[in-house]
Amino acid sequence: MKLDADQLLTLLTIAETGSISEAAIRLERGQPAVSERMRRLTKVVGEPLYRREFGRIVLTPLGQMLLPEIQQLRSQLGNIEKILERHRSLTSGDLRIATTSLIAKYFLPTYLKRFQEAHPNINIYIKSGVTFWERISLSDLDAFFFEGGMEIPTIPQSFEIIPWIRDEIVAILHPEHPLANQSSFCLTDLENFPLIWREPSSGVRKILEAALLEKRVQPMHLVEVDDVDSVGAMTKAGMGIGFIDKSVYLQRPDWGLYHHRVSDATLVWESFLAIPRKSLRSIVLEKFLEAVSLP
């Protein structure tokens, strides 16, 4: 048998009240249940921790020696209960997210703002712009956002993958580009012009590469950059044709670029969310999923 916290706390209550019957009332337990706890505690310890004197119960020297430690135990348990209560009421806690830089900058902010306004005391930690996914320990995360077509780490069995946002991929062009004012635009038009590529791990790039391969289109040459903002900057400089999510294009009117839908291919960007299965989710994560419109 091992020491039991309830037994120790019961001993403390008996010491404070000087009576098993009074301790039972304070603990909202029957007197036989309190006596049984003390019998078990005596068996674990190997000797009595209290005795009766003049109708009251007083602690033995060993019981007196344990009393400060038991009082500290009660205080610590009380602190734990307060922490859990703050967590349940979302007056404290952490939300930890890993995501691509594209999702972090152009898709998540609206949802994070909504979550923050509803739960202002939750700390939010975001790791974005990750290229080498093996650096991520999914067990340390609440949520992992990634793009379709990307190479991602092995998802633990305790996680599930949920589709999130789908978006159209459009071509962006400088207003003076020869194709900017065409009424239609197809992949074969790209053969005579340089492209602004994202890095090889980009979901948008992989989708475009697959479409070009299917159409047997070989672009003239490319400029490779690391992020979507650089795609916009290089396109604005007139260095070639870029491809980005339409939602990103609509958020950047300051680029002053034209956009075209590709007429001979379906270019759809998809994003996904890896999260613990429902029985393993924290209260904070459940509230965040409500903010991003996921059940």
Buried (B, 14 or more C-beta within 10 A) or exposed (E): EEEEEEBBBBBBBBBEBBBBEBBBBBBEBEBEEBBBBBEBBBEEBEEEBBEEEEEEBBBBEBBEEBBEEBBEBBEEEEEEEEEEEEBEEBEBBEBBBBBBBBBBBBBBEEBBEBBBEEBEEBEBEBBBBBEEBEEBEBEEBBBBBBBBBBEBBEBEEEBBEBEBBEBBBBBBBBEEBEBBEEEEBBBEBBEEBBBBBBEEBBBBBBBBBEBBEEBEBEBEEEBBBBBBBBBBBBBBEEBBBBBBBBBBBEBBEEBEBBBBEBEEBEBEBBBBBBBBEEEEBBBBBBBBBEBBEBE
